[in-house]
Amino acid sequence: MSEWTDPRSSIWNGLKLSARFRVTEAMKHILGHGSLNRADIQRIGEVSNQQASNDIREIIKRTSALDYDVRDKCYVLKAHLKPVHERLPSNR
């Protein structure tokens, strides 16, 4: 997963430097916060809604790591990529 947060990683080859920055910062955001939406990318890179959508498409295409959570209306890491403590059932 560290290649996802390194703008020099080959996974991001072909993207402009500014796009590499946005997508790697977006991956850091989702790894740290557990979710991502277009507004997060708009804040990270000061880009339009359309550009944020394009960045999310690139992340999905290049990492296959995100699922859309319809209930929360945001992107989340696929279940098998979440930390173990988040995958364990709650004892509540």
N, C-alpha and C positions, 0 to 999 in steps of 0.2 A: 504493500500500500504506500510505501514511501515514494515510489515513482509517481504516484498521483499528486504529491505535494511539492515536487521538484520541477520547476519550469524548464530545466535543462534535460529532463527525461525524454527518451525517444518516443514515449507514448504520445507526446504533444508535438512531434515533428510535423511541419507543414503549417502550423499556426503562427501568426505574427506574435512578436514578443508581448505586446499588450494583451492579446488573447491568452497567451500562456500564463501571464500573471493572473488574469481574472479566473481562469479555470483552476489553477492550482490554489489560489486563495479560496475559491468556492469549495474545493475538496477539503481544505483545512477547516472551513466553516462547518461542513456537514460532519466531518469526523469529530469536531469539538462540540457541536450543538445537537447533532442527531437529525437535523432536517435542513432543507434548502429550498428556497423559492426564488422566483425572478427578482423580487425586491432586494434580496440579499446580494445578488450579483450586481444589480443596479447601484447599490450602495458601495460595493467593493470597487467597481470599475468606473462609476459615474457614467453609465451607458444607458441607452434607451431600453424600453421594454422588449422590443424586437431583438436587439443585440443580446440581451440577457437570455431570451428564448433560444437564440442560436448557440450561445455558450452551453446551455443545458443540453441541447441536442448533441453537441460535440462531446461533452462529458459522458453522456449515455453511450454514444457510439464507440468511444475510445476505451471506456472502462467497464461497461456493462455492470456497473455497481449500484445503479439507482432504480428504485421503484417509486411510482407515484402513489401517495396515500390519499385516497379519495376523501376519506373522512376529515383529515386535517388539511387537505388541499396544499400539500407540499411534497417534495421529493425526500425520500429516506434511503438509507443504505439497505441493500437487499439483506434479508434475514441471516443468511449464512456469513455475511461480512460483519455483522454487529459483534461487539465484544460479548464474550460468553455470559457475563452477568446480566446482560440485557436479553439474552435468549432463554434464560432459565425461567420456569413458571414461578409466579409469585405465590407465597404461602399465606396470603391474606384471606 
